Amino acid sequence: MDVQPVGATSYNPNDAGYLAMQFELTLVGGPAEASCSNTIIEVSPRGPISLFALQNGASVIQADPDIATRSFSVFNDATLRLSGYSVQQLIRTGRVLVTYAQLKPGIFAPAGRYTNILDISVNGQVVATFEPELVLEPAMRLFGDMSDGQGRADFGILESFDRVTTDFVYQANTRLFVSARSENRGSMVHEDGDATGRIAYSVRVNNSPLRTDGNQTVPLVSNLGVRGLGSVQMETGDIGNPVAGQYSDTLTLQFVAE
């Protein structure tokens, strides 16, 4: 008997759907005799973690058993027994595809390669071993007022050495860095255009100075899955006597998960 993992080999915590964990059993000699239909085929983990789990060092991600499928009749964390329906399909056609677990979206475990070692036994005798493998991709997300990727910071009535702060809540599963790029090269421009006036401002992220040309990054504290709080501080210098009116700029933050 041969066994191979099937399906996706990478997982992004920001994907919306469930990810199916599957394997395919194949009879090397093709379909077998009908008398073999009472064969007991079981799957069990070789190591200490659940057969529905995947491990990367000290980090373990746990999948949910796919109890809606007819693929197995008995399961717990240590044993999965294929149903009579699945065994009959294997005997009749020489192969059967088994969906045994699902990973729900939004698991922000540390990024990296996760594996497990599972044994396939027939009537109590181990006949095959396979190693499911999944790469958990670097990912981050925003929450709260900036969850849609947009936020607003209003100075109100502008004054010299004025400051405004806007906060953001984030989650990441790896090291996280941020850069900033200003649409107007680090200045707020008058509503009637650049020729009418511009007011320069500086930017700090979590109190770290950050250039607004997009060519500098600063790290954010990333506790590998735990939500963190960040802040963007914008401050004017001596603005002098600018023309009255509305001044604005678009500042784009780029988050890079490594």
N, C-alpha and C positions, 0 to 999 in steps of 0.2 A: 504494500500500500504506500502511496505517495501522498504527501500533504504540502500544500502551498498556501501562504497568506494571499488574500485577494483584496483589491480595492485600494483606497487612498493610503498613501504612505506619509502624508504630512497633515498637520492640524493647526488651523489658525483660530485662536480664541475668539476672534471677532466675526467669524463666519456664523451665519444665522441658523443653519440647520445642524441636525445630528449627524455624526460620522459613524458609519457602520464598520464594525470589526468582523471580518469574514475569513474563512479558510475553505479550501476545496480539497476534498478527499478523492483520490483516484485509485482504482484497482489496476495495478500494473499489467495484469493479464487480461484486462477487459471485464465485461459482465461475468458474474459468478452464477452458480446453480441456485435455484430457488430454495433449496434446502438450507442455504446459509442465511436465510432471512431472520432467523432467531439469534443471530450473532449480536453480542453486546459490545458496542463501541463507546469508549469513554475518553474524555479529555481531562487531564489534570496538570497542575503546575509542578514543575520540578523544584522550584525554589520556595521560599517562605511566603511570597506574596500571592494574593488571589489570582485565579486564572483570568479574571476580568480586569486585572490591573497591568500597568506598564511602569517600568522603573528606570530612573536615571540617577545613579548614585543614591543619595539619601531621599530624593524626591520620587514620589509615587503618584500617579494619576489613576483614578478608579473609574471604570466604565460601568454602565448599568446593564445587567443581563437582559437580553432581548426576549422577554417572556411572552411576547406576542407571536413568536414564530413557532412553527411546528417542528423546528429542527431538533429539539431535544425534549425529553420527557422527565428527566431528573437533573437538577442542578443545585449546587451550593458553591461556596467560594473555592472548594477543593476538587469538585467533581462535576463534570457535565456529561450526561449520557444521551447519546443520540436517540431520537424517537424511532419507533418502528417504521414510521413513514419514511424517514431519512435513510434508514438502513435498507429498506426495500428498494428505494430509488438507487442507492449505491449498488446493490446487488443486480438490479435490473439493467441499469445503464452504464455502470462502471465508474460513475462519478456522482458527487453530490456537493452542492454549495451550501455552506452553513454560515448563517449570520448569528453570532453567539453573544454579541454585546454592542452597545452603542455609547459613544462619547457625546455628552451633551455640550452645547456651545458655552463659551464663556469661562473655560477652565484656565486660569492664569497661573499655572505652575511654571517654574523656571524653564526657559527655552532650552532645547537640546534634544538628544536622541533617546527615546524611551523604548525599552524592550521587555520581553518576558520569554521564558522557555517552557513550552507546553509539550507534554507527552501524549501520544495517541496509543491507546491500548485496545486490543481485540481479545475479548474473553479473558481479561486480566493480564495479558501479555503485551508489553510495550513493543509496538512494531514501527513507530515513526515518531520523530520529534521535529517540531518547527518553532521558529523564533519570530513572533510578530514584532514588527518594528514600526515606530512612528516618530517622525521629526516634529516636535512642537516648535512652531515658528515664533520668532521674536514678534511681539505685538504690544500695542498700547491702546487705551481708549480714554475719552474724556467723559465727565459726568456733569450733572447740574446745568447751570445756565449756559455753559459752553459745550454741552454735549453735541450740539449740531455743528460745532466747529467755528461758531461765530460769537463774538462778544463785543460789548460797547463800553468805552471809557470816556467819560465826559468831564472836561476840566471846568465846565460852567463858565463863569466870567474869568477870562484869562488874566493872570497876574505874573509878574516876574517871580522866578524860583517857586512856581506852583507845582504841585505833585498830585497825580491821580493813580490809584492802584486798582487793578482788577485781578480777581483770584480765579483759579481753575483747579478742578479735582481730576486726578488722573490715576491710571492703573497700568502697570507694565510688568512684564515677566522677564526682563533683562535690563542691562544698563540703558539709561535713557538720557539723551542729549537734546538740547533745543537751540535753534538759531532764529534770527529775526531779520526780516527784510521789509524796509519801508518803501511804499509806493512813491513817495516824494523825497527820497534820500534823507530821511531823518528830520523832516520838517512837516508842519501842518500848513497847508496852502489855503489862501483866501478863496472864498466862494466865487469871486470874479476872476480868479486865475493867478498864476505864479507871478505875473508882472505886478499885481496889486499888492501882494505881500506874502511872506512866509515866516513862520515862527519855528525855530529849531527846538528840538527836545532830545533828551537822552533816555536810554532804556536800561533798566535792571530787571533781571529775573532772579527771584529769591535773593535779592540784594547783591547779585553779581553783575557788574557792568557788562553790557552786551551791545556790540556794534549792530547797526541797522542795515548793513550791506549784505547780510546773509552769509558772510565768510568767516564767522566765528561761532563756536558752539560752547555752551556751558552745560555741565552735568546737572541732572535732577536726581534727588534721592529716590531710589527705586528699590523698594523692599520686596521685590519678586512676588507680585500678586496683591500686595496690600495697597489700598488706596492712599495716595499722597496728595498734599495740598501745595500748589504752586501759586506764585503771585508775579504779576508784571507791573513794575513801577515805571511811570513815564513822568519826566520832570523837565520843566522849562528852565532856561537860564534868565538872564536879563533881557526882557523882550522889548525894552525901549518904548516907543510910541507907535505901535502898528496901526494901520488903517482899520477902522471899525468893521465888524462883519463876522461871518462864520468862517472858522478855520478847521480843516480836517485832514486826516491822512488815513491810509489803510496800512496797518502793520500786520504782516503775516508771520506767524510762528510756525516753524517746521520742527516736528518731533522725530527724532531718529532713534529707533530701538536697535541695539547691537547684540 
